Amino acid sequence: MAWRLARGETDAAPRCMDPFVWKPTQSELKVGKMNIQYSTSRNKYVRSVGMEEVEGWENGTFQVKSVSRKEEKDWKMTYLARTGKTILFLFIF
């Protein structure tokens, strides 16, 4: 159980987070396109216009349930993984 808790694979410690909504800038509205990329290794969202950065994968989402970021140091990889039934909402308006 301690190993699963350390890896964030249990619902024992639910995280409180504020919903995040990506809002388009005037230049994005003008061209009708937003470009937001997420890097699992850096754990950041980067927006191409203005080079805005949002730290932490949860901080760029509206609502998350049963998803966690995994960091496998021995395999030198990071990824987002689901646990059980997954609901991941990323709303962009």
LINRA-V793395 format. One record per pair of residues at least 4 apart in sequence whose C-alpha atoms are under 7 Angstrom apart, sorted by sequence separation. I is the first residue (numbers start at 1). J is the second residue. If there is no record, write none. Layout:
I,J
I,J
This chain:
1,5
2,6
3,7
4,8
5,9
24,28
25,29
26,30
27,31
28,32
29,33
39,43
47,51
55,59
72,76
73,77
82,86
4,9
5,10
24,29
28,33
39,44
46,51
47,52
54,59
72,77
4,10
28,34
38,44
39,45
46,52
47,53
54,60
71,77
72,78
38,45
46,53
71,78
37,45
38,46
45,53
46,54
70,78
71,79
36,45
37,46
44,53
45,54
70,79
24,34
36,46
37,47
44,54
45,55
69,79
70,80
36,47
44,55
69,80
70,81
35,47
36,48
43,55
44,56
68,80
69,81
35,48
43,56
44,57
67,80
68,81
43,57
67,81
68,82
45,60
67,82
66,82
67,83
66,83
66,84
66,85
67,86
66,86
65,86
66,87
65,87
64,87
65,88
64,88
63,88
64,89
63,89
62,89
61,89
62,90
61,90
62,91
41,78
40,78
20,59
40,79
20,60
20,61
21,62
19,61
20,62
19,62
19,63
8,68
23,92
24,93
21,91
22,92
23,93
21,92
22,93
9,83
